[in-house]
Amino acid sequence: MRVEETQPVRLHGRLTPGKAWWQDGEVRLWLTGASVGHDPVEPVKRWCLRHLEPSCVRAEADSVVLGGRDFLHLISRLPSAPWPLADDLAVYGWAVGLALEIVQSQDVLPFAAPVDLPGGGVWDLMGRLAQAGDLGYAEWPSGAGAFAAAWMPAWTREELVDRRMVLLSQAERWWAPSAAAFGDENARRLCDAWLCRCVDHFVRQALSRGELLPQDAPAPFRILYRGEPELMEAFARALTSDGALFHADGWLMWRALRRWFAGTGWTPERWADTHGAGRYRLELVLEPPKGNSYDWTVRFWIAHRRRPGVRAPLASWWREPRRVWWIGGERLHRPDRWILPQLCRAAEVWPALGPALQAPAPSQWRVPAQEAYDLFTVYAPRLEAQGISVRLPALKRVDAGDIRLQVQVRRRSPRSSPLPAATARPWFDLAHLADFDWTLAVGDVTVTPEAFARMVEQGAPLLQTDAGWCLVPVRALLDRLEMTRPSPEERSLPAFARLWLWAQASEEETIPVELSFDHSAADLAQFVDALRMACHPSPLPAPDGFRGQLRGYQQTGYAWLVHLRRLGLGGVLADDMGLGKTVQILAYLWYLKETGQARGPHLLVCPTSLLANWRQEMARFVPSLRVHIHHGSARHQTDADGTPRLAAALRRCDVVVTTYGTAVRDADVLQAIQWDVAIADEAQAIKNPDTHQARMLRRLKVRQWVALTGTPVENRLEELWSIVQLVNPGYLGSARWFHRAFADPVARAPGGVTARRLRTLLQPILLRRSKADPVIRRELPEKWEIAAYAALTPEQAALYQRIVHDLFQGLGRPGSIGRRGQILAALTRLKQVCDHPALVAGGKGTPGRSGKLTLLLQRIEEVVAKGEAALVFTQFREMGELLVAALQARFGWCPPFLHGGLGAAKRGELVARFQEGVDPAPVFVLSLKAGGTGLNLTRANHVFHYDRWWNPAVEDQATDRAFRIGQTKDVQVHRLICPGTLEERIDQMIAHKRALTQVVAGTGEGWLTEFDDETLRRLFMLDVEAAVGEMED
């Protein structure tokens, strides 16, 4: 018995397309099944004649044959046929439904092709039209030819394209055997041919009823070719009438069609996509751990881009025996061609998937909780941006406000003494005295320290509770812990201070810290009270032996340093330039000596250019403080008994002064010494924590660090971290964390809440006062003078000594004109040597050859950082040109230079541009004589006298260019002096006799020529120890 005799009756059908692409073709209908009997045709014929004219129905031996258009009239009756429809026939009905939707949405476009074009060639032709763009070639030659017109789907709507692909898959499923047996086109081409004929029929039908307006032709060509209007009229008639044939010029027809097809869905990669790459995408499904496992599982699926619910696990594809995959009624051919590249792309975005691709048939992968969290927070959006879908389980998000950190401080061992006296050793050592009990509350769930440690160790911000999985803001929590919780190697006083300060700022924090003290830790609570008062220390009078008068704010700074010492903390004294950081630190060092609190030698590290300045200031304010300068080649010498010079000095000195460069070179020696107080002057020199000098200083054994800087932040906030890391290690957390928690947010919002948090955190250990502060301003004079000492370089010292030697070798007799000329010439040359050796010996005017130029650039840098302006006076035009070049090389702008070689108009222009702020340079270089009188330059509030004029009245007149009516700021006058030279000695003479200077000195330098030889020798001779500095930093 045949198989079909045991099957139920079904009505079947098959399309045979016409010979030409535009012809409807024929449809054959027949019955199969057990009840059909011996005639599968007659029942079908009788049913067709009920609905069609007899001339439309032709019976053959095995089927009933209908014309394609007649079948369209009959197809709406198929659901009421007396037999169930076989799937091969149902496909035609599905195609009709899709065609109707295409027409209703007007997703159609006109098409024409030669009448003799084979049916199979029309699809490739439309693909070439869609890709032609503005290319000038045409497939059809010029000249009249016979064409057929038809309406075609445009395929510009994605949902219609998706339905087409399902329809084609069903046709391939049910038509392929018969299509192959009868030698027709393949099933997909056959289905497309039927679908397009349906679309053409329905459009013409709608146009005849007036239900659909014909599409407007595209905008006309810029130049209409001859015959083009007639062609368009004939084309339009063929599209709207029963007759589809017309005559047209092939070249013109091609040009018109390619413009219609541009931007449609007939491109081959879209129209002929059988792999599904344009409609499907990879989907990653994350599943929570099961059982005792802590790992999460990522399963690989593919999902339709526009049809919700149409998806399948990739594991089923690897089980397919053939290279086809049925999903959602659609048949995909070799989808692994795009699935595997998408898996590779997913692994590039989310590296955790990389190992999964090593498997021969990847379908899933297990990842630890941290990787799962990263998928939630980081990689899911990135994967979605790459077209890869991500499905995540439902999580309850716990806001940072629902998290609380509770810390109880308790004593490790009893301690009965209260806050100790000032003379006692630092009273608090966290490593020996304190333990911390941490409690973490997440929402309504309390996490024990052990559970939390396990969660962090597993990288698990995903917590499972009775209510399900919770997503905890672990980054904010870890950041909070990193800032507040001392690590085992960092159980230090700064860490405890940081913890307390964060607890104080909890009202502004997303994750509050609740700090409490056990009854055994009452004295630790006293430390908290003392820390709270660090910004407002108790008044402390200047020590008795201090030879100077401290202003009120300077007394506060000195008392603040003493207070920090009692707390065991270091500090950053960051007052503005000119407010007297030097005298505050000297008062502090003398206080430690006077009260007997110094527990060893102090160390002061400064740039080489400031070495002479510190020596002078110590001699002036604390002459009884025993100072040893550890610098220069002489530091390697030994005493008569073979004791190294530094070791011998440590037996009797109070302070060792060295430079950053020397400290790096002598690191082994300095690190072997226990220092009491170490001071880093111009601490911006260690703004980069990775430099040799920053790393070396951090390795020193120091009881208390103090950093001095007028610019704690020059460019980036990380520079402040480096300085604080030196004075209080760990106080601002790790550099990486500080960048993420503070530097980036403050850079984006300088006045935001993060900036306020940072100020709160720094208040106890960073003291910064500005000249603009009202309280400070009341204490300052309107103008004050500062002597800045710059050491000579070895080159300068050698030139200086040679000039002095040559002078006394050939010095004339007293009173002679020649003698006066010799002295004045030598005087000029010595001043030039102090300015820059290039003025005497020639060569490049680099700052490294001159200690004075190096110091000036440092001071100008502070001025510029404050947004202020300066005048720089020099009596030598050549030096002025060197200054201009050096300032331009350092800062990028070229300062104006006013000198005697300029005309009156040019001088006036330079002054006006600087005074009005038109010139971007905040520094004005002037010749002392040409610019010392008659000018109004109140834009500047700093005046630098680069070289000394021996009549102070001349310098005062120059200073008055800035210090005059119209000046709204206090004026600082900086006199640059080379110690150990005639500059320092004549400065001392003028300072002692300033009231009589006009009488003694007159208006020039001639009075110096009247000294006898011995007086001149004392005046001119070089004090090598005081004058020379190695320019190493």
Buried (B, 14 or more C-beta within 10 A) or exposed (E): EEEBEEEEBBBBBBBBBBEBBBBBBBBBBBBBBEEBEEEBBBBBBEBBBEBBEEEBBBBEEEBBBBBBEBBBBBBEEBEEBEBEBBBBBBBBBBBBEBBBBBBEBBBBBBBBBBBEBEBEEBBEBBBBBBBBEEEEEBBBEEEEBEBBBBBBBBBBBBEBBBBBBBBBBBBBBBBBEBBEEEEBBBBBBBBBBBBBBBBBBBBBEBBEEEEBEBBEEEEEEEEEEEBBEEBBEBBBEBBBEEEBEBEBBBBBBBBBBBBBBBEBBBBBEBBBBBBBBBBBBBBBBBBBBEEEEBBBBBBBBBBBBEBEEBBBBBBBBEEEEEEBBEBBBBBBBEBBEBBEEBBEBBBEBBEBBEEBEEEEEBBBBBBBBBBBBBBBBEBBEBBEEBEBBBBBBEBEEBEBEBBBBBBBBBBEEEBEEEBEEBEEEBBBBBBEBBBBEBBBBBBEBEBEEEEBEEBBEBBBBBBEEEEEBBBBBBEBBBBBBBBBBBEEEBBBBBBBBBBBBBBBBBEEBBBBBEBEBBEBBEBBBBBBEBBBEBBEBEEBEBBEBBEBEBBEBBBBBBBBBBBBBBBBBBBBBBBBBBBBBBBBBBBBBBBBBBEEBBBBBBBBBBBBBBBBBBBBBBEBBBEEBBBBBBBBEEBEEEEEEEEBBBEBBBEEBBBBBBBBBBBBBBBEBBBEBEBBBBBBBBBBBBBEBEBEBBEBBBEBEBBBBBBBBBBBBBEBBBBBBBBBBBBBBBBBBBBEBBBBBBBEBBEEEEEEEBBEBBEBBBBBBBBBBEBEBEEBEEEBEEBEBBBBBBBBBBBBBBBBBBBBEEBBEEBEEEEEEEBBEBBBEBBBBBBBBBBBBBBBBEEEBBBEBBBBBBBBBBBBBBBBBBEBBBBBBBBBBBBBBBBBBBBEEBBEEBBBBBBEEBEEEEBEBBBEBBBEEEBEBBBBBBBBBBBBEEBBBBBBBBBBBBBBBBBBEBBBBBBBBBBEEEBEBBBBBBBBBBBBBBBBBBBEBBEEEEEEBEEBBEEEBEBBBEBEEEEBBEBBBBEBEBBBBBBBB
